[in-house]
Amino acid sequence: MTIELQIIGSLLRSIAEEMGAVLVRSAFSANIKERRDCSTAIFDERGRMVAQAEHIPVHLGAMPDAVAAVMQHDPGFGGVWALNDPYAGGTHLPDITLVSRTETGFAVTRAHHADVGGREPGSMPADSRTLDEEGVVIPPTRLDDEVITSLVGRMRNPDERRGDLRAQLAAHRLAEQRVAELCDRRGRETVVAAMDELFAYSERRMRAGIAALPDGRFEGRDVLEAIGGDLEVQATVTVEGDGVAIDFTGTTPQHDGNLNCPLSVARSACFYVVRVLVDPDLPASGGAFAPVTVTAPEGCLVNARPPAAVAAGNVETSSRIVDVVMRAFGEAIDVPAQGQGTMNNITLGNDRFTYYETIGGGQGACPDADGPSGVHVAMSNTLSTPVEALELQYPLCVERYALRLGSGGAGRYGGGDGVLRELRVLEDCRLSIISERRRYAPQGERGGGPGAPGQNALDGEPLPSKVTRDLAAGDIITIETPGGGGHGR
């Protein structure tokens, strides 16, 4: 890469990162300002991702579909478009995506809002069966004050929702300004040419990395712990030359629960795995996705059709797709052991407040190192809500927060330990838990031992992996997250 191209690439990535900083610092809800459950990116005029901040993998890989959905409406300068419809470029309903024009293409933000309506506070019911039960569905819609007022009026805590949307809007105004400044300094034609080359450079590097892998056809399968039974995810990975094809034929058809996900989420998980295994230091760009083709039968669990519910698909099914695709690659190359394989989603709320968090856990050991403990990685990559911030803003008390020592799998290199987290609710509210790896433990690799499965409890009584129920003031929820698998004997 030339020096000028390196500079412009760094400037574009810095714009995406500054967008993220503005969004986080301006947000009202703890989920965005503390956990940083949001993502930002810069796209070119053709709707290709050129630069992204290192935020949430499940957001970033699905963003191109959102931009494509907005581009069908021929958006003009000065306007901002919103969507969350999983079947029109979204992921699940709490993730609201905003798209706006810049001088060289588009700016995009995606943030998980702590509530978007629906029948349960937090809009993450464990037992939803249709999309409408999960909240307000937003097709590509041009935002203005009237539309924002209408949207937040259908959600809980409308002032907080409005504040978070305004934080996203602030990030877009900054992006428009920074891209204009970059064009003034370097020339618009030069910036556009650099965007083309950055996309092509990422693709060349990814193809070179794939070409170094053994050619062949490799398979992986695993299950999700649905209410009422297991659901199988099956993937076939074909490496041929400098391309990878991932096919989910054999995966369970979409079901009556909410572990379904649109194909955009499945793509995100696949892109993440290939990038991690092939070239983890590659500058983040859509060009890295170009050599990877993802297909799945229509109407299956990972390519669901409306009006299927998807609240858990974005968080839990995406995590399992990572495990399955990683296992398939493990037939050809050395891969890490399975990590916790879940985001451990906890939602609490009533008409006065809504709170959402995910909880870190143990990650799988690598071929040459122990797995990290108590972290959010893979499809999550968020932070934990600080105890002080949680207790200051919500009627909740953190009774215990510690590593779950000994939960990592044994091996030449040990798996990371999970987390033990206990929350006491200080007023009556509703609880929803969406978690995985409670019945089936994360597996080790190359003879390494499994990590310990997770556990949920209410006042000491076991709870299933997915549950929605009433809580009374004083109740204590205990979440023990899974440990990661070990690597080697």
N, C-alpha and C positions, 0 to 999 in steps of 0.2 A: 504494500500500500504506500502511496506517496505521502509526503509529510502533510500536504494540504488536505488530502482525504482523511488522514488520521485526525487532523484538527477539527474538520467539519463533523466527522463522526462523533468525536468527543463532545462537541458543542450540542449536537442533536440529543445525545444521551443525557447531557446535563440539563437540557430543557425538560425532558421526561422526568428526571429526578427532582428538579425544582417544582414541577407540577405536583409531584407526590408530596413534597415538603409543604407546599401551600395547602393542599387538601387536608393533610394530617393536622397541621397547626390551626386550621380554621374550623375543623369539624366540631360538632357538639357532642356526639355520642362517643362513649368509651370504646365501642367496637372499632371506630375509625381512628380516633385521636390517640388511643392507647394501644390497641391491638394492631392497628395499621392494616385492617382488612380492606385494602383498596389497591388499585393498580392504575398506572398511567403509561401512555405510549404515544408516539408520533408516527403517523402514516403518510405515505405519498399520495399523489393525485389518483393513482390507480387503485387505491385501497389496500396497498401492501404495507405491512408493519416494517418500519425502518429502524426505529430505536425504541427501547422500552426500559423503564426502570426495573430493577430486580425486585419485583413485588411477588404477586401470587401466581404460581404457574397455571392453576386452573382458570384464572381470569384471562391471562395473557394469550394463551393458545386459542381461546375462543373469541377474542376481540375482532379478528378479521371478519367473522360472520356478522357481527353487529355493524361494522362499518359498511359491509356490502348491503345490509338491509336498509341502512339510512341512505346510501347512495342511490337506491332505486327511486327516492323521492326528490332527487336533484337539489340537495341542500345548498343554500346560498351563504355568502359571507354575513357574519353578524348574528346568525341564528344558531341555536343549540338544540339538538335533538336528543330525546330520551327514549330508552326502551328497557324492558326487562323480560319480555316474552321469550321463554326458552326455545320456542319454535320459530323465532324470528331474530336469531342472533344472540339471545341471552343465555344464561346458565340456569339459575333458579331465581325465583321472584325477588328475594331480598337484594340481589345484586342488580343495582340500577346503573345502566351505562349511559353516559352522555357523549355525544359526538358533535364536533364543530369544525368549520372550515378554517384553514390557515392559508397563507400565501403559497405554500408548497404541497398542500394536501389536507390532512385532518389531524386534530388532537382528540384523544379519547381518555376518559376516566371511567373506572368501574369501582363502585363501593358497595359493601354489604351494609344495608340499612337495618337498624335494630328492629324495625317493624314495617311491614307494607300492607297491613290489614289482614283479612282472613279470619278464620274462626278461632285461632289461638294466638295469644300474645307472643310476639316475636316472629310470627309467620313461619315457624318451623315445626309444625305438628308431626308427631311420630307416626300417626296413623291416617294421614290424608290419602284420599283415593282419586281426587280430581284436582286440576290446577286451580280452579276457582276457590277451593277450600283453603288454599295457601296464601291468598292475598290478591292485591290489585294487579291485574295483567296490563302492562303498558306496551302496546305495539309502537313502532317508530312514530314518535309524536314531537312536533315542534314545541319547545317550551316557551311560555311567557308567564307573566304573573298570574293570569287567570287560570292557566293550566296547572301551575304549581299549587295554587290554592285549592283547586278541585282535587288534585291527587292527594295532598297531605290531609285533606278533610276526610278521606276514606281510610286513613291510617291512624294508629294510636300515637299519642304524643306528637301532635302535628307541629308544634313549635320546634322540637328536636329534628323532625324530618325536614322541615323547611331549612333549618340551619345547616344540616348536612348537604342538602341539595345546593345551597348557596356556596358552601365550601367547594363543591365540585365545579360550580360555575366560575368561582374565583380562579381555580386552576386552569380553566379554559381561557379566560381572559389573559392570564399570564402567558400561556402557550402562544396565543395569537401575537402578543407583543414581542415575545422572544424570537419567534420565527421571522417576524417582520424585521427586527433588528439584525438578525443573521443575514437576511437577504440584502439589507442595506449595506452591510459591511463586505460581504463576499460576492454579491451579485446573485440574483434569483436563478439564472441559468446555471451558474456554477453549483449552487446548492442542490438544485434538482438533479443535475448530473451526478453529484456526489451521492445522493440518495439511491440512484440507480446502481451505482457501483458498490455501495455498502450492502445492498440486497444481494447483488451478484457475488460479492466477496464471501458473505456468509454461506451462500449456497455452494461455492467452490470448496470451501474448507470442510463443510459437512460431507459433501460427496467424496472428498479425498479420505476422510475418516471412515466412511462407510465402506469404501473400496478396500480398506485394510482388514475388514472383518471377513471371516470365512463365509463363503457362499453356502446357501442351504435353506432348508425349510424346518422351522423349529416351532414347538407348540408349548403352550402353558394353559393351565386352568386352575380355578379356585372358586370359592363360593362366598356369597353374601348371606348374612343371617337375617332373613326377612321375617316379619311377623307371620307365623304359621308354617315356616319351612325354609329350606335353603334355595338359593337361586345361583345357577352356575354361570360363570363368565369364562369363555374360552377364546383364545387368540392363537392364530397361526402367523408367525413372522417369517417372511421370505426375504432373504438378503441375496440380491443378484447385482453384481457389478457395483455401481455407486448409488443404488437405490434400495429402499426398504419398503415392503408392502406388508401392512398389518391388517388381517381380516378376522372378524369376530363371528364368522359362521359357526353355529353350534351353541351360541350363547342363548340362555333362556329367553323366551318371549317376554315382552313387557308385562308387568303384573298389576294387580289392583292396588298395590301400595305406592310408596313414593321413592323407591330406589331406582326408578327409571331415570335416564338422562338423554338429552339430545346428542346427536353425533358430534357437535362442536365440543362438548365436554370430553368425549372419548378421544377426540383428536388432541386436545390439550394434554391429556395424560400420556398419550403415545409420544407426542413431541418432546415432552419432558424426559421420558426414559431414553429416547434416542440421543438427545443432547447430552444427558448425564453420562451415558456410556461411551459416546463417540468423541465429543469435543466439549467438555464442560466449561472451558475458558473462552469459548467462542463468543464474540460480542453479540448480545441479544438482538436478533433481527428475524423477520419473517423468512428471509432467504434460507435460514437453517431448517425451516419446515418443508421447503420445496421438494427435497428428495424423498419425503416420507408420504406414502399414500395410505389412508385409513378407510376401510370399508366395513359395513355391517348390514345385515339384513334389515329391511324396514320393519318396524314394529317389534324389534327385539329390545332387550333391556338397555342397550347402549346406543340405540337409535330409535327412541320411542316416538310415537305419534300422539298428537293431541287428542283428547284432553288429559292425557296421563299426568299424574302428579310427579314432581321431580325434586322436591325439597331435599331429600337425602341423596339423590343421584349425584348432584354436584359435589357433595362433600365426601360421601362414603363410597359410592360406586366408582368415582374417579380414583380414589385411593386403591381400590381393589384392581382396577385396570392396570395401575402401575405395577402391582405385585404380579399380575398375570403376564404382562408383557416382559417384565424383568425376568421372570422364571423362564419364559421362552428363550430369551437371549442367553440365559444361563446354560442352555444346551450347547452353545457355541463358544462362549467366552466366560471368564470368571466374573461374577457379579456379586454385589453385597447380599447378605442375608436379608430376609424380610424384616421391615420395621413394623411399628405398631399397626399400620394399615388402617387407621381410623383417625378422625379429627375430634372424636369425643365431644359432640355438640351438645351444649347445655343452654336451654332457653328458659327464662323465668320472667313472669310479668303478670300484670293485671291492667285495669283501666288507667292506672296512675303512672306505671313505669313498665319498661321492657328492657331486659338485659340478655345479651347473647355472648357466649364465649366458646372457644375451642380450647382443648387442653393438650399440651405436648405429651410425649411419651418416649419410650426407648426406640432407638433406630438400630437397624441391623449392622452387624460387624462387617467390615470390609476385608478383602483378602490380605491386607497388611496392617489393619488397625482395629481397635475396639470401636464399637458403635457408640455414638454420643447418647447421653441420658437426658430425659426431660426436655426435649426440644420439639419445635414445630418445623418439620421439613416436608419434602415431597410436595404434594399438591396444596399444602396449607401455607407454610412459610410466614406465619404471622408471629406476633409477640404474645406474651401472656398479659392479661390485665393486672397491673400492679395492685396489691392488696389495698394500699392507701387510697388509690383512685376509686376502686370498686366500693369500698366502705363509705367513702365520702359522698358518692353520687347516688347510691342505691340502698334500699332497706335490706342489706345483706351483710353477713359477718363471716369472715374466713376463719374457721376454727383450726384447720390444719392445712399446710401446704408444704409438701416434702417429697423427696425422691422415694420411690418404692423400691428400697434396696433389695437386691437379689432377684429382681424380676427379669433381668436380662439373661439370655440363653448362654450356656457354657460353650466353650470351644477354644481353639488355639487363640482366637481373638473373641472376646466376649461381647454379647449384645448389650446395648444400652438399657438402663433401668427406666421404668415408667415413673409416673407421678401419682401421688396420693393427694387429693384435694377435697376438703370438706367445707361446704357452705351452709350456714344457718340462715333461714329466711326470717325476717323480722316482722312480716305482715302476710296475711293470706294472699296466695297467688297461685298461678298455674305453672306446672313444670312440664317441659318436654325434653327428653333425652333421645338423641339419635347417635348410636355408637355401633362399633363393630368389634370383632375379635374378642367376643365374650364366650362363645362356644368353641371357637377354633383358634389355637395359638399361632402367632407368627413363627414361621419355620426357619430353621437354620440352613446353612449352605455348606456343601462339601463336608458333611458329617458333623456340623455344629448343632448344638441343642436348640430346641425352641425357646422362645421367650414365654413368660407367663401370660395367660389371657387376662383381659381386664375384668373388672367387677363394678357393678353399680349397686347402691343401697340407699334406702330411705329409713332413717332412724334405726339402722342396723339390720333391716329386713331386705333381702336381695330384691333387686329390680331387674327386669329383662334388658336386653340391649337397646330396645326401642320402646318408649312408654310416654304417655301423656296423662297427667292426673292432677288433682287438686292438692295443694299444700296448705297447712295451717301455720300461723306464726309460731316459731320455735322449732319447726321441723329441720332436720339436718340431712342434706344430700351428700353422699360419699361416692366419689369417683376414683377408682384405681385404674390407671391406664396401662395398656399392655407394655411388656418389655420387648426389645428387639431380639432376633435370633442370633446365635453365635455362628462363627465361620471357622471351619476346619476342626479336625478332631483334637 
